[in-house]
Structures are given as C-alpha cells and as structure tokens.
Amino acid sequence: MKKILFIILLTTVFSCSKNPENLVQYIDGYWEIESVTLSNGDKKEYKINQTVDYISVNDSLKGFRKKMKPRFDGKYETSKDAETLQIKIENDSLNLYYSTKYANWKETILMANDNKLKIVNQRNDVYLYKRFTPININQ
C-alpha cells in the first residue's frame, strides 16, 4: 500500500512540473508593464503607462514585439519599428531572442498565464506585465 501511495505522489509531483512549452500560448497579445524589480532589489511600480508592448508569435515560434500607444477609441498608434523575436526552449527555460539592426539580446520567461507575464533580462532585472485591456469610450 505504501508503495502505491509513493508512486501516486511521485507521479503527481512530476506531472505538475513546469513545461516551458506550455507558456508559449500565453505570450501573444498586448501587455502593460506593472513593475520592474532591478537586480539590486529596487522596485519600480507603474501605475499609468503611455505605451503597451504588443507581442505577436506565429506557429514557427518567430514573431515581433513593438510599442503601441493606446487611444481612447480602442485603436493604437505605433511606429514601423519592431523587434524581431524567436522563441527557444533551452535547459527547461523559455527564452526570447530579440534582434534589431542595433542590438541582439535574450530574455527568459519566468511565468506566463492569461493575465500575467514575468520576464527576466540578462541584467537580472525582472519585469512583471499584466494583460492590457483597452479603454473604449465609444461603448
């Protein structure tokens, strides 16, 4: 009986372990920065944001991120600038590799779900985003 309970417990623990591939489904969409915790422990809260990040990922795990400025009519203003990105699963982590004509860098997804996205960059600064919900005064 103890053996059976141990096997059930072991199976439960391993089935609940995080698979970074499961996080990919949540990345796509509009994200508003909520806070940044710097590597030295300082934390900055963002109560109001003039821009949001739009992340688009296709089935081949490639896409882009760009800054969008929400308008009150539910539409967005943006420039033509975008950071191309590629998602890779490496060492049980989900990594985002960004590229512009000026720089290349990597970020790692720490957590992602329907409403929150947590990312750490190469300087060990942790960014917490919340899913952006546009304000539409025409409703």
N, C-alpha and C positions, 0 to 999 in steps of 0.2 A: 504494500500500500504506500509506504514512504517513497519507494522508487517511482511510482506512478505520479505522486504529487510533485516530486522533484522534476520529472520530465515535463509535466504541465507547466510548472513555474518557469523552467528553463525555456520552453517554447514561447511562453507569453513574453518573457523578457526580450528574446531575440526577435520576435515578431513586432514588437513595439520600437525596436531600434530605428533610428532615423536613416532613411534612404534619401540621399541628396537629390536623386532624380525626381522624387515626389514634389520637391519645391518648385520645379520649373513651371508648373501650371499656374502658379500664383504671381509670377514676375510681371507678366504683361499688363499694361494699364497705366493709369495716372496715379502718381504718388506724391504726397505732400510731406516735406520734412517736418518731423515733430521735435527731434532733439539730436544733438551730437555730443557724445562723450569722448573727449580727447584722450590720447594715450596717457597724459599726465593726471587724468582723473577729473579735470574741469569739465563741467557740463553746461551746454547752452540749450535753452528751450526756445522753440519757435512758436509763437502764438499766432502770428499772421505771416503769410507767405505771399509775395507778389508773383512768384512763379511756382510751377509744379514740374516734376520730371515725368515725361511720357516715355515708357519703355515698351518697345514692340519686339517680339521674338517670334520667328517662324518655326516650322517643323524641323528644320535642319539646325536648330539652336543658334541661329545667327539673327541679328537684328540691329536696332539702334536705340539710343537714348537722346532725347532733346528736351530743352527747357521750353515750357509753354506758359503763356501768361493768360490766365482765365479772364473772360469778360462776363459782365452781368447778364448777357443774353444767352449764356450757355456755350458760347463759341470760344475759341482760343486764338491768341496772336502768337506767332513764332517767327524765328528767322529760318534760313535754309541750313543753318549749322546743325550738325548731328554727330554724335559719337557712335561709330560703328561698334558693335559688340559681338562677341562669340562666347557661348556658354560651354564650359567643360567640367566634367566630373573628374576630380583628381583626388586621390587619397581620402576618399569618403567626404569630400567637400565639393560644394557647387561654386565654381569660380566664374566670374565675369571678366573677360579680357576686352578692354576698350582700346580704340585706336582713333586718332585724329591725325591730320597732317603735321601736327606739332608734337604729339606725345603718345605713348602707349603705357597702359597701367592695368593693374589687376585689383579686383575687389572680390571678397568672399561673402556669400550669403550665409548668415548665421541662423536666420529664421525667416519663414515666409508662410503666410496664410491669406485668407480672404481680405483681412483688414490691416495687417501689419507686415512690414518688410524691414529686416535688420541686416545691415551690411557693415563689414569691417574693411578698411582700406589698408594699403601697405604701410602706412604710418601708425597702424593700430588705433585709428580713430573709428568709433562705432556710430553709425548713422541709423536712426530709427525713423521710419516713414509710416504714415497712415494712408490708407486708400483715400484718394481725393474724391469728394462729392461736389460737383459744380453747383453753384448758386444760380438759379434762374429766376429772375424777377418777372418774367413774362408768363409764369404759370398762374 
